[in-house]
Amino acid sequence: MIITVIILVSLFSAIESQSRVKYCYVCRSRGSLGDCGDPFPWNQTTVKDLKGVEASPCPSGWCGKTIEGKEGDPIVATERMCLQRPPTDQEERCSETFFENKREPLFMCFCRGHLCNHSSSLFVNYGILAVMPVFTYLYQYLFA
Ligand SMILES: *[C@@H]1O[C@H](CO)[C@@H](O)[C@H](O)[C@H]1NC(C)=O
């Protein structure tokens, strides 16, 4: 009985977190100018006080980050954005990409989830975390 309730609650919270409107950080900065670069210490509350950074609704639920130039380079440029559509394989990842018109590689990251394009935890998959308890309890229920 308790187990059923726990399963239902976990399922509903997982579904709820999937359906809520997702936001992404949107900004661009070059070198040490601006607040867009890493580390990115802002959250949804503190970002409201910043000029060049905003949290924007993102229909696809996929956010991105690009870093142009090498790390430590004084003219390294960072951009955070909402992706129009998810990557075709629906995989969260970072990779180096060359664009036709650029000589320097572009480091690009994609992630899915509310404001996921902050800095380090770009790849924690909150969807999996939310559904995890369900599997744990199902497993215990069925096999213990
Ligand atoms: C955002 O960051 C500020 C300062 O670090 C902190 O006081 C506040 O609780 C944070 N808000 C959220 C929603 O995490």
PDBQT file of the ligand as one rigid body, heavy atoms in Angstrom, charges set to zero:
ROOT
HETATM    1  C1  LIG A 201      20.461  32.186  -5.393  1.00  0.00    +0.000 C 
HETATM    2  O1  LIG A 201      21.729  32.575  -4.914  1.00  0.00    +0.000 OA
HETATM    3  C2  LIG A 201      21.665  33.413  -3.767  1.00  0.00    +0.000 C 
HETATM    4  C3  LIG A 201      23.078  33.889  -3.434  1.00  0.00    +0.000 C 
HETATM    5  O2  LIG A 201      24.039  32.899  -3.699  1.00  0.00    +0.000 OA
HETATM    6  C4  LIG A 201      21.022  32.633  -2.618  1.00  0.00    +0.000 C 
HETATM    7  O3  LIG A 201      20.934  33.445  -1.478  1.00  0.00    +0.000 OA
HETATM    8  C5  LIG A 201      19.623  32.195  -3.039  1.00  0.00    +0.000 C 
HETATM    9  O4  LIG A 201      19.063  31.379  -2.048  1.00  0.00    +0.000 OA
HETATM   10  C6  LIG A 201      19.680  31.420  -4.352  1.00  0.00    +0.000 C 
HETATM   11  N1  LIG A 201      18.324  31.179  -4.810  1.00  0.00    +0.000 N 
HETATM   12  C7  LIG A 201      17.916  30.008  -5.306  1.00  0.00    +0.000 C 
HETATM   13  C8  LIG A 201      16.520  29.960  -5.818  1.00  0.00    +0.000 C 
HETATM   14  O5  LIG A 201      18.650  29.045  -5.362  1.00  0.00    +0.000 OA
ENDROOT
TORSDOF 0
